[in-house]
Amino acid sequence: MAKIKPFKGIRPPKDFVEQVASRPYDVLNSEEARQEADGNEKSLYHIIKPEIDFVSGTDEHSPEVYQKAVENFNMFQEKGWLVQDNKEHYYIYAQTMNGHTQYGLVVGACVEDYMSGVIKKHELTRRDKEEDRMKHVRINNANIEPVFFAYPDNTELDAIIKQETSVSPEYDFVAPDGFGHHFWVIDNDKTIARITELFAQIPNLYIADGHHRTAAAALVGNEKARQNPNHRGDEEYNYFLAVCFPASQLQIIDYNRVVKDLNGLTPHEFLEKLKENFIVEEKGVQIYKPKKLHNFSLYIDGKWYSLTAKEGTY
């Protein structure tokens, strides 16, 4: 069963939130981050992509870049651009895109749940990308960005979220990319305790996005537990930052790849190779979009195909 906890969030005052807000660190390169943060000293990119504070071409994995993240994180707090809450809360974060709004609970997710498989993943991770974020978590002693989980629908959690979002949000703005962001603070102690109890009845959480950030946060937490001779299990490092959305609300955006070289194979031979790990079904000439998890679409040689991953290949 899923174990979560409330936490004392470190977040911007309402007047600064639009300046601090950024896209995730891994959806843009260093130059793109440098351009987006240009003229904005409060941008979170200065912490999550601190290479932008160096000359163009600086190695983003160099020790001085990671150290700059720490300096900037501390500076943001000293200047009041990020302020820690004085009480443990859960929070609600909602995203609006293409007319659809999905509501997620911001929680401390449990490291042990990741290690034991209560938190399910569906992607393999690269060690170099894990190590990059592990260094970032270690040196800042913080999770600066949340990971994105899904959980099976729960009517009581739905009711709590509906009640909590019936009041004006703490943050409410539309980012330059057109996506709306809305945020509420859950302050009632009984509600907080009930959310913890309800998640304890949920068998699994599922990583929707952020496999490398999840792995990095969990591995650093696990490191800290091993290194602490007085480890109890309730320390802050046993948890990491996650936003959990009910599965029925998720709107998954297409994630496309272009294969430019079939390595000498014909389209037919390529499809036959795919059948080793996928169930391949021809879908005709009209655009085909996946309908479920582990289901992919492929356009090749003028036709669309459905690819469903065989058990054991994900």
Order of alpha helices (4+ residues) and beta strands (2+ residues): beta-beta-alpha-alpha-alpha-alpha-beta-beta-beta-alpha-beta-alpha-beta-alpha-beta-beta-alpha-beta-alpha-beta-alpha-beta-beta-beta
